[in-house]
Amino acid sequence: MTRTLRLVATTLVVGSLLGAACSDGSSSSHIIVDASTGTVAGDFQSLADYLNDPTVLNLLDFMPRHQGGAPPDASGSYQSDGIITVATDGSLEGLDVIADFCFGVPTGADIDVEILDGSVEDAGARSFIEGDGDLFTVYTAFRSVQFLDDGSTCEIHEAAVISGRLLPDGSLTDLVIGFGIVGLVGACENLFLDDIQISDNIAERFGEGCAGIPLPDVPGDPNSVLVAVENNLVVDVLVFLDDDTIPIAEIPSLGTRTFETLPGFALAFESLQPLGGTDDDGLDILMGEIVAGTFPPDVTEAGASVTYSVENQVGADVLFAPLPLNQTDREIFSVVNLGFDDTQIPGYAIAPSSGLDCFCILPPSVDPFVIGYYSYVTDGVISAPEANVHFFDAADEVTEITSFQGPFFLEELSGTVTLTVR
């Protein structure tokens, strides 16, 4: 039996259960590598390319390599959990880590590999597998594009080595996963060429190989419930069970993740606010409000599955995600729901002013920005016609460029609305 629960969570929390993340304010290096001369993921076109790369060789100094021409068929989609054992940044060692990936059916030494992460893009690299019996080692490369507050990007090119043992039930054990930075394109803070991270893991198979990834219908453990969480928000979401303060999963924006747990649980969630830079004290500035809530206690029986849908409506409260598209020739910033909170914001033409803003710079761009979620309908606080978004010139923090007044046409489930600033 499979059930899907629409969002009927009952508690909206404006404020983080975990608190704001902080920066130490220390200076960092910016590495700029010309894409025409730097190593990029697409340079890996043969197994020899991997085995001759110094970053890959550094990974293999700390993890096993299973050689051979008869690797097992480990095709499938996997969710892995582990602990970081080796990292260039030693402070990461001992931390928990998750990595989802899929393997296709090997053809000789060639294999299709995908790292299942929203920021990862195919860079044209070829992937390879070697091994014998139930042991294997997979080599792959990809790029991850991170968007910075000033509109620029950091393009991280990585090589990955995945070594493990295929069990008869399709899961993976003795799993060691290593990532190494082989190239950086753009302004990349606190990242350096040849940085590596290695973790010891186990992985459960939850679907078919890379050509289509259907979710499983039943849990692998007949005494457990298979839980799928669909995140329809444009920000990442943390998922908690019962009264735990440590999340059981982090669901990427517009993504889905599954896990198994014992029957009788209660699921809660909390969205992560986008980072809008740092203040003068080096503390992180977070944009928008928290979308959070708790579902009613689950009644799914052992051996069955249930799907939860996280959306922009929590009970009777609705939040919206304005997506500014800056088509002007100047840098701007936004103030959302002007007049509906107690925040005093200096420098505006309207004084005293209130609204949610972090003075985050939005440069001209061909793509809209994600600036977080904001109250849209909350009984006794704000209604859809009262919701608003104002945009100001960042140069003087006074001149208003334009404004948008609700009600807005919100995308179903995500609550997004693109606002074109001209």
N, C-alpha and C positions, 0 to 999 in steps of 0.2 A: 504493500500500500504506500502510495506517495501522496502527500498533502502539501499544498502551497498556502502559506499564510501571507495575506496582504498586510500592510502595515497597520497594526492596531495597538502599537505600543502606547503606554499610558503616561509616561513621564517625560516632559521636555526639560532639559537642563541647559541653561545658558551659563556656561562656565565649565571648565575642564575638570574631569575627575582626577586627571593626572597632573594638572598644573602646566603652566607655560614652560616650554623648553627654553634653555638659556645658552647663550654663547659666552665663552670666556673672554671675548673681546681681544684676543691676541692677534697679532699681525699674521698674515698668511701670504704665501707665494702664489703668483699667477703664472702658470706655464702656458706659453703660446707656441703651438706646434703647427707649422704650415702643413696642410693636408697633403700637399704634393710631395713633401719630403718625409713627413712623419710616418711611422708604422700605423696602418689602419687595418681593421679586421678583415677587409676584403683581400689583403695580401696573402692570407692563408688559403692556398689552393692545393696543397699536397700534405701528406703526413710528414714529409721531410721539412716542410715549412714550419710546422709546430715543433718538431724535435730539434730544429736548429735555432729556435728563438730563445734568447737568454731568459726571458720571463717564464716561459713554459719550463725550461730546464730548472729554473729556481723552484717552481712548484713541485717538480718531480723529485727534488732533493728532500722534500718533506712529506711526500705521499707515495703510495705504491703505484707501480706501472705493471699491468698484466699484459704481457706480450703473447703473441700467437696469431695464427691465421684462421682460427675457428672459434670466434667469439659466440656467446649465446645470443638467441633472439630475445633481447630485452625490450622489444617494442612496447610502447604503452605511455600513458601519462601518469606522472608521479608527483606526489606531495611529500616533501622531505622536511624533517626537523632535525636539528643538530646543534652542536656547540662549537664555536670557533676555537681552534687549537693553535693556529699560527697566523699572525697578522703583522704586517709592517708596522701598523699602529698597535703596539702591545697592549694598550688599554682595552682593545676589543676582545682579547683572548678571554675565554670563559663565558662570553655572552651567547645567548640563544640565537639561532638563525633559522630561517625557513627559505627554501628554494624549490619552486615548482618548475618542472620541465617535462618534455616529452621526447621520446625516441621513435623514429620510424623503423620499419623492417630493414635490417642491413642488406646491402647488395655488395658482396665482397667486403672491402674495407670502407665503402661509402655508407653513410647513414644520415638521415634527416634528423636534426636536433633543433628544438626550440626552447628558449628560456622563457617561461610563462610569466612575464612581467610587463606592465603597461609601458614602461619607458624603453624597453628593449626593441631595437629595430634590426632587421636583416641587413647586413652590410655586404652581402655577396660572398662570404666565406664558405668554403666547403668543410664538412665535418667528417670525421673518420672514427672507426672503432677497431680495436684489436683485442685479443684475448683468446682463451681456450677453456673448454668445459663450461663451468658456470661463472667464470671470472672474466671481467671486461674492463677496458679503459677507453673512454670516449674523449675526443678532442673537438672543440668547437670554438668559434669566435663570433663576436657581435658588437654592436655599438649601442650605447645608452645616451640619449639626448636629454640634458637637464636644462630647463629654462630659468634664467636668472631674473632678478627683480628689474634690472635695467633694460630688459628686452633682449639681451644677448644670450648666448647658449654656451654650455660646456658639453662637448661631445666626447664621451669616454669610450675608447675602443678597448675591448677586453678579450683575452683568451681564457678558456675554461677547460679544465681537465676533470673528468668524472670517472672514478674508479670504484668498482663494487662487485658484489656477488649476487647473482640472480637466484632467488629461492623458488622452490616448486610452486608456491602459491602466487607467484608473480611479483612479490615485493622484493625490495633490495636491502641487503645488509652489508656490513663491512664497507659502508659507502663513505668515500672521502671525496669532497668537492673542493676544487681550488679555482679561484679567480685571480687573474693578474692583469694589470693595466699595461697595455702595449703601446697606446697612443692617446694623446690628449689634443683636442682641437678647440681653441677658444680660450676663454678665461675660466680656469678651473681652480677654485680655492681648495687648499689643503689636500690636493691630489698630486701625486708624483708618478712619473713613469716607473715601471717595475714594482709598484706597490702590489702586494699579494694578500690574499685571505684564504685560509684553508679551514674546513670544518669536518668533523666526524658526524655522520648522519645515519638515519634509517629512513626508508621511503616506502610508502604504500602506493600501490597501483590503483588509480581511480578511473581509468578510461583507456580507450584505444590509443593507437599511436598518433603521430603528428597529423596525419590526414584525417581530420575530424576528431574531436575530443568530446564524446558524449559523457555526461556525468553518470556515475553508477546508480543503479536502482535500489540496491539494498546494501547494508553495511557488511564489511568483511567479517566482523564479529557478530554472530547472531544474538548475542546478549546486549548489543548496543543499538543505538539509533543513529542513522546516517543523517547528518544535518547539512543542508546547503544554504548558504546565505548569499543572496543576490544584492549587491550594492548598486543601487540606481543613482546614487549621488555622484557629483563630479569632484568629490574629495574622498580621500581614503577613510575607512571606517574601522574602528576597533570593536571586537565582539567579546563579550564576557559571559560566563556561565555563573548562575546563582549570585552569590555575594563576592565572588572572586574579584580582587583588584588587579590581577594580572590577566591581560587579554588572552583568550585561547586562539585568536586569529586576527590578522589584519587584512581587510578586504580592500584591494585597490579600487580606485574610482571606476565605476561602470564595470566592475568585475565580479566574479563569483568564486567562492572557496568552500570546500566541504571538509567536514571533520566528523569523527564518531565520538559519541559520549553515551553514558548510561541514561536510561529513561528517567523521567521525572524532573528534568532540568528546567530552568527558566533562563531565557536568553535576553541580554541587554546589549546595547550598542552605544557608541559615541563617535561622532565624526572628528576628524583631525582638521584643524584650521590651517589654511595655507600660510606659509611664511612670507611676511612682507618686509624682510630685512631686519636690521638691528638698530636699536636706539643708541643714544650717546653713551650709555653705560654698557653697551655690548650685549644687552638682553634682546632675545628674539621678539619681534613684533608679529603677532598673529592676527590674521584678518577674519572678520565676521564673527558669527556666533557658533555655538556648538549645537549640532543636531543630535539629540540623544533620547533614548527611551528604553522602556522595559516591556517585553511581551508577556502575556499571561503564561502561567505555568504550562509546560508542554505535556500533552497526554498521549504522544505517539508511543506505540508499543515497541518492545524490543524486536529487532529484525526488520523494522520498517524504516521509511525515510520521510523527512519533512523538509520543506523549503520555506525559508523566511525571506521576505522582500523588504529591504530598507529603502524608504522613499522620503520625499520632502514633506510629507504630512505625518505628524505624530499626534494621534488622537484627533482633537479638533483643531490643533495648531498647525499652521502651514508656514513653511519657510521658502524663500526664493533665492536663487543664485543669479544675480545680474552678471552678465559676461560682457564687459566693456570692449568695444572694438574701436580703437583710436585711429581714425583716419584724418586727423589734423596734422599740422606740421610742428606740433609742440608737445612737450611732456605735460601730462595732466595727472590729477589724482581724484579720487571719488569720495563722496560723503553719502552714506546710505541712510534713509529714513531720518532726514533732517527734522529735528523737533520732537523726536520720540524717545530720547533717553536723557540722562542727566550729564552727559559728557560735555565739558566746556572746551571748545576748540578755538584757539586764538587765531587771528589773522584773516577771518572771513569778513566780507562786506556786511553780512548780517550778524549782528551781535546783540545779546549773547546767542550763540549757536549751539546746537547739539545734533548728534548723529554719530554713526559709527564710521570711523576712518582711521587709517594708520599712516597717513602721509606717504603712501607707497606710490612710487613714480610709475606711471604707465606711459611709456614712450610710444611713438607712432608704430603701428604693427599691422601686419596682414592677417593676424589671428587674434581672436578675442582672449582676454585675460580671465583667469579664475581668481576671484577676490573673496570667495567664501559665501556662506549662507546668512540670510537675514530674515527677521520676522516679517511675515506678509499678512497673516491673519492670526491674531491672538485676542481672545475675548477680553474686552476691557482695556486693551493696550493699543492695538492698531488693526485697521481693516484694509482690505485690498485697495480701495480708492485712496487711502492715505499713504500707502507705500510710495517711496520716491527715491531717486538717485540723482545727485547733483555732481557735476564735474567742474573742477577748478584748474586754472593755469598754475602749474607747479612753479613757475618762475617767480611769481609774486605772492602766491597762496591766497589771493584775494579775488582776482578776476574770474567770474563764473563763465564757463564756456557754453554749457547747455545743461538742461535738466530733463528728467523723465518722471512722469507722474503716473501712478497706478490708476485703475487696475491694469495689470500686464497679462499678456497671453503666455502662460507658463507651459513649458514642455511637460507632458505627463510623466510622472514618477520622479524625474530629476529636478523639476522646479526651475529650470534654467530659462533665461530670456536674454537674447543678445541685444545690446544697446549700442548702436553705431553713433559715434561721436564725430561730427564733421565740423 
